Amino acid sequence: MSLSGLVDLFCTEPTLSATLANARESRPAALDLTAPPPMRPLIAAAMATSAERGGAGRPVLVVTSTYREAEELTAALECLLPREDVVYYPAWETLPHERLSPRSDTVGRRLAVLRRLAHPAAADAEHGPVQVVVA
């Protein structure tokens, strides 16, 4: 189900609109925003939405504290933005001091995300450039 109309409406909220305008104009290297959990998908989607639609038009990295939170946020963002614009960068699954390697599918998923980030022009029709990375 697509809820992209909510993002357009959310971008008109005065406080967020001013923040998005600041992000568009000054282009800070990093913008650190804190919000209650229910608002995080909408804010991330607004930051990634094009400037023509009222958003900031910037790629977004959303860092969560647990893999479950990251997966839930990814699912929420896929309802607000085109599915191919949102990627989940999975956790490594092992601690540095452990003598274990992560599962091969985890390594493959991480490499696929890094490839899309490193080569946005080489994206095929199914996978365009990444707008939001959830980690």
Contact map, one row per residue, 1 for C-alpha under 8 A:
111000000000000000000000000000000000000000000000000000000000000000000000000000100000000000000000000000000000000000000000000000000000000
111100000000000000000000000000000000000000000000000000000000000000000000000001111000000000000000000000000000000000000000000000000000000
111111100000000000000000000000000000000000000000000000000000000000000000000000111000000000000000000000000000000000000000000000000000000
011111110000000000000000000000000000000000000000000000000000000000000000000000111000000000000000000000000000000000000000000000000000000
001111111000000000000000000000000000000000000000000000000000000000000000000000010000000000000000000000000000000000000000000000000000000
001111111100000000000000000000000000000001000000000000000000000000000000000000010000000000000000000000000000000000000000000000000000000
001111111110000000000000000000000000000001001100000000000000000000000000000000010000000000000000000000000000000000000000000000000000000
000111111111000000000000000000000000000000000100000011100000000000000000000000000000000000000000000000000000000000000000000000000000000
000011111111100000000000000000000000000000000000000000000000000000000000000000000000000000000000000000000000000000000000000000000000000
000001111111100100000000000000000000000001000100000000000000000000000000000000000000000000000000000000000000000000000000000000000000000
000000111111100110010000000000000000000000000100000001100000000000000000000000000000000000000000000000000000000000000000000000000000000
000000011111110110000000000000000000000000000000000001000000000000000000000000000000000000000000000000000000000000000000000000000000000
000000001111111110000000000000000000000000000000000000000000000000000000000000000000000000000000000000000000000000000000000000000000000
000000000001111111000000000000000000000000000000000000000000000000000000000000000000000000000000000000000000000000000000000000000000000
000000000000111111100000000000000000000000000000000000000000000000000000000000000000000000000000000000000000000000000000000000000000000
000000000111111111110000000000000000000000000000000000000000000000000000000000000000000000000000000000000000000000000000000000000000000
000000000011111111111000000000000000000000000000000001100000000000000000000000000000000000000000000000000000000000000000000000000000000
000000000000011111111100000000000000000000000000000000000000000000000000000000000000000000000000000000000000000000000000000000000000000
000000000000001111111110000000000000000000000000000000000000000000000000000000000000000000000000000000000000000000000000000000000000000
000000000010000111111111000000000000000000000110000001110000000000000000000000000000000000000000000000000000000000000000000000000000000
000000000000000011111111100000000000000000000000000000110000000000000000000000000000000000000000000000000000000000000000000000000000000
000000000000000001111111111000000000000000000000000000000000000000000000000000000000000000000000000000000000000000000000000000000000000
000000000000000000111111111100100000000000000000000000010000000000000000000000000000000000000000000000000000000000000000000000000000000
000000000000000000011111111000000000000000000000001000011100000000000000000000000000000000000000000000000000000000000000000000000000000
000000000000000000001111111000000000000000000000000000000000000000000000000000000000000000000000000000000000000000000000000000000000000
000000000000000000000111111100000000000000000000000000000000000000000000000000000000000000000000000000000000000000000000000000000000000
000000000000000000000111111110000000000000000000000000000000000000000000000000000000000000000000000000000000000000000000000000000000000
000000000000000000000010011111100000000000000000000000000000000000000000000000000000000000000000000000000000000000000000000000000000000
000000000000000000000000001111100000000000000000000000000000000000000000000000000000000000000000000000000000000000000000000000000000000
000000000000000000000000000111110000000000000000000000000000000000000000000000000000000000000000000000000000000000000000000000000000000
000000000000000000000010000111111000000000000000000000000000000000000000000000000000000000000000000000000000000000000000000000000000000
000000000000000000000000000001111100000000000000000000000000000000000000000000000000000000000000000000000000000000000000000000000000000
000000000000000000000000000000111110000000000000000000000000000000000000000000000000000000000000000000000000000000000000000000000000000
000000000000000000000000000000011111000000000000000000000000000000000000000000000000000000000000000000000000000000000000000000000000000
000000000000000000000000000000001111101100000000000000000000000000000000000000000000000000000000000000000000000000000000000000000000000
000000000000000000000000000000000111111100000000000000000000000000000000000000000000000000000000000000000000000000000000000000000000000
000000000000000000000000000000000011111100000000000000000000000000000000000000000000000000000000000000000000000000000000000000000000000
000000000000000000000000000000000001111110000000000000000000000000000000000000000000000000000000000000000000000000000000000000000000000
000000000000000000000000000000000011111111100000000000000000000000000000000000000000000000000000000000000000000000000000000000000000000
000000000000000000000000000000000011111111110000000000000000000000000000100000000000000000000000000000000000000000000000000000000000000
000000000000000000000000000000000000011111111000000000000000000000000000100110010000000000000000000000000000000000000000000000000000000
000001100100000000000000000000000000001111111100000000000000000000000000000010010000000000000000000000000000000000000000000000000000000
000000000000000000000000000000000000001111111110000000000000000000000000000000000000000000000000000000000000000000000000000000000000000
000000000000000000000000000000000000000111111111000000000001010000000000000010000000000000000000000000000000000000000000000000000001000
000000100000000000000000000000000000000011111111100000000000000000000000000010011000000000000000000000000000000000000000000000000001000
000000110110000000010000000000000000000001111111100001110000000000000000000000000000000000000000000000000000000000000000000000000000000
000000000000000000010000000000000000000000111111100000111111000000000000000000000000000000000000000000000000000000000000000000000000000
000000000000000000000000000000000000000000011111110000111111000000000000000000000000000000000000000000000000000000000000000000000011000
000000000000000000000000000000000000000000001111111011111100000000000000000000000000000000000000000000000000000000000000000000000000000
000000000000000000000000000000000000000000000001111111111100000000000000000000000000000000000000000000000000000000000000000000000000000
000000000000000000000001000000000000000000000000111111111000000000000000000000000000000000000000000000000000000000000000000000000000000
000000000000000000000000000000000000000000000000011111100000000000000000000000000000000000000000000000000000000000000000000000000000000
000000010000000000000000000000000000000000000000111111100000000000000000000000000000000000000000000000000000000000000000000000000000000
000000010011000010010000000000000000000000000100111111110000000000000000000000000000000000000000000000000000000000000000000000000000000
000000010010000010011000000000000000000000000111111111111000000000000000000000000000000000000000000000000000000000000000000000000000000
000000000000000000011011000000000000000000000111111001111100000000000000000000000000000000000000000000000000000000000000000000000000000
000000000000000000000001000000000000000000000011111000111110000000000000000000000000000000000000000000000000000000000000000000000000000
000000000000000000000001000000000000000000000011110000011111000000000000000000000000000000000000000000000000000000000000000000000010000
000000000000000000000000000000000000000000000011000000001111100000000000000000000000000000000000000000000000000000000000000000000111000
000000000000000000000000000000000000000000010011000000000111110000000000000000000000000000000000000000000000000000000000000000000011100
000000000000000000000000000000000000000000000000000000000011111000000000000000000000000000000000000000000000000000000000000000000001111
000000000000000000000000000000000000000000010000000000000001111100000000000000000000000000000000000000000000000000000000000000000001111
000000000000000000000000000000000000000000000000000000000000111110000100000000000000000000000000000000000000000000000000000000000000011
000000000000000000000000000000000000000000000000000000000000011111101100000000000000000000000000000000000000000000000000000000000000011
000000000000000000000000000000000000000000000000000000000000001111101100000000000000000000000000000000000000000000000000000000000000000
000000000000000000000000000000000000000000000000000000000000000111111100000000000000000000000000000000000000000000000000000000000000000
000000000000000000000000000000000000000000000000000000000000000111111110000000000000000001100000000000000000000000000000000000000000001
000000000000000000000000000000000000000000000000000000000000000001111111000000000000000000000000000000000000000000000000000000000000000
000000000000000000000000000000000000000000000000000000000000000111111111100000000000000000000000000000000000000000000000000000000000000
000000000000000000000000000000000000000000000000000000000000001111111111110000000000000100000000000000000000000000000000000000000000011
000000000000000000000000000000000000000000000000000000000000000000111111111000000000000100000000000000000000000000000000000000000000000
000000000000000000000000000000000000000000000000000000000000000000011111111100000000000000000000000000000000000000000000000000000000000
000000000000000000000000000000000000000110000000000000000000000000001111111110000000000000000000000000000000000000000000000000000000010
000000000000000000000000000000000000000000000000000000000000000000000111111111000000011100000000000000000000000000000000000000000000010
000000000000000000000000000000000000000000000000000000000000000000000011111111100000000000000000000000000000000000000000000000000000000
000000000000000000000000000000000000000010000000000000000000000000000001111111110000000000000000000000000000000000000000000000000000000
000000000000000000000000000000000000000011011000000000000000000000000000111111111010010000000000000000000000000000000000000000000000000
010000000000000000000000000000000000000000000000000000000000000000000000011111111110010000000000000000000000000000000000000000000000000
111100000000000000000000000000000000000000000000000000000000000000000000001111111110000000000000000000000000000000000000000000000000000
011111100000000000000000000000000000000011001000000000000000000000000000000111111100000000000000000000000000000000000000000000000000000
011100000000000000000000000000000000000000001000000000000000000000000000000011111110110000000000000000000000000000000000000000000000000
000000000000000000000000000000000000000000000000000000000000000000000000000001111111110000000000000000000000000000000000000000000000000
000000000000000000000000000000000000000000000000000000000000000000000000000011101111110000000000000000000000000000000000000000000000000
000000000000000000000000000000000000000000000000000000000000000000000000000000000111111000000000000000000000000000000000000001111100000
000000000000000000000000000000000000000000000000000000000000000000000000000000001111111000000000000000000000000000000000000000111111000
000000000000000000000000000000000000000000000000000000000000000000000000010011001111111100000000000000000000000000000000000000000111110
000000000000000000000000000000000000000000000000000000000000000000000000010000000001111110000000000000000000000010000000000000000101110
000000000000000000000000000000000000000000000000000000000000000000000110010000000000011111000000000000000000000010000000000000000000111
000000000000000000000000000000000000000000000000000000000000000000000000000000000000001111100000000000000000110010000000000000000000111
000000000000000000000000000000000000000000000000000000000000000000100000000000000000000111110000000000000100110000000000000000000000001
000000000000000000000000000000000000000000000000000000000000000000100000000000000000000011111000000000000100000000000000000000000000001
000000000000000000000000000000000000000000000000000000000000000000000000000000000000000001111110000001000110000000000000000000000000000
000000000000000000000000000000000000000000000000000000000000000000000000000000000000000000111110000001000000000000000000000000000000000
000000000000000000000000000000000000000000000000000000000000000000000000000000000000000000011111010111000000000000000000000000000000000
000000000000000000000000000000000000000000000000000000000000000000000000000000000000000000011111110000000000000000000000000000000000000
000000000000000000000000000000000000000000000000000000000000000000000000000000000000000000000111111000000000000000000000000000000000000
000000000000000000000000000000000000000000000000000000000000000000000000000000000000000000000011111000000000000000000000000000000000000
000000000000000000000000000000000000000000000000000000000000000000000000000000000000000000000111111100000000000000000000000000000000000
000000000000000000000000000000000000000000000000000000000000000000000000000000000000000000000001111110000000000000000000000000000000000
000000000000000000000000000000000000000000000000000000000000000000000000000000000000000000000100011111000000000000000000000000000000000
000000000000000000000000000000000000000000000000000000000000000000000000000000000000000000000100001111100000000000000000000000000000000
000000000000000000000000000000000000000000000000000000000000000000000000000000000000000000011100000111110110000000000000000000000000000
000000000000000000000000000000000000000000000000000000000000000000000000000000000000000000000000000011111110000000000000000000000000000
000000000000000000000000000000000000000000000000000000000000000000000000000000000000000000000000000001111111000000000000000000000000000
000000000000000000000000000000000000000000000000000000000000000000000000000000000000000000000000000000111111100000000000000000000000000
000000000000000000000000000000000000000000000000000000000000000000000000000000000000000001110000000001111111110000000000000000000000000
000000000000000000000000000000000000000000000000000000000000000000000000000000000000000000010000000001111111111000000000000000000000000
000000000000000000000000000000000000000000000000000000000000000000000000000000000000000000000000000000011111111100000000000000000000000
000000000000000000000000000000000000000000000000000000000000000000000000000000000000000011000000000000001111111110000000000000000000000
000000000000000000000000000000000000000000000000000000000000000000000000000000000000000011000000000000000111111111000000000000000000000
000000000000000000000000000000000000000000000000000000000000000000000000000000000000000000000000000000000011111111100000000000000000000
000000000000000000000000000000000000000000000000000000000000000000000000000000000000000000000000000000000001111111110000000000000000000
000000000000000000000000000000000000000000000000000000000000000000000000000000000000001110000000000000000000111111111000000000000000000
000000000000000000000000000000000000000000000000000000000000000000000000000000000000000000000000000000000000011111111100000000000000000
000000000000000000000000000000000000000000000000000000000000000000000000000000000000000000000000000000000000001111111110000000000000000
000000000000000000000000000000000000000000000000000000000000000000000000000000000000000000000000000000000000000111111111011000001100000
000000000000000000000000000000000000000000000000000000000000000000000000000000000000000000000000000000000000000011111111000000001100000
000000000000000000000000000000000000000000000000000000000000000000000000000000000000000000000000000000000000000001111111000000000000000
000000000000000000000000000000000000000000000000000000000000000000000000000000000000000000000000000000000000000000111111111000000000000
000000000000000000000000000000000000000000000000000000000000000000000000000000000000000000000000000000000000000000011111111000011100000
000000000000000000000000000000000000000000000000000000000000000000000000000000000000000000000000000000000000000000000011111000001000000
000000000000000000000000000000000000000000000000000000000000000000000000000000000000000000000000000000000000000000010011111100000000000
000000000000000000000000000000000000000000000000000000000000000000000000000000000000000000000000000000000000000000010011111111111000000
000000000000000000000000000000000000000000000000000000000000000000000000000000000000000000000000000000000000000000000000011111110000000
000000000000000000000000000000000000000000000000000000000000000000000000000000000000000000000000000000000000000000000000001111110000000
000000000000000000000000000000000000000000000000000000000000000000000000000000000001000000000000000000000000000000000000001111110000000
000000000000000000000000000000000000000000000000000000000000000000000000000000000001100000000000000000000000000000000000001111111000000
000000000000000000000000000000000000000000000000000000000000000000000000000000000001100000000000000000000000000000000001001111111100000
000000000000000000000000000000000000000000000000000000000000000000000000000000000001100000000000000000000000000000011001101000111110000
000000000000000000000000000000000000000000000000000000000010000000000000000000000001111000000000000000000000000000011001000000011111100
000000000000000000000000000000000000000000000001000000000111000000000000000000000000110000000000000000000000000000000000000000001111100
000000000000000000000000000000000000000000011001000000000011110000000000000000000000111000000000000000000000000000000000000000000111110
000000000000000000000000000000000000000000000000000000000001110000000000000000000000011110000000000000000000000000000000000000000111111
000000000000000000000000000000000000000000000000000000000000111100000100110000000000011110000000000000000000000000000000000000000001111
000000000000000000000000000000000000000000000000000000000000111100100100000000000000000111100000000000000000000000000000000000000000111
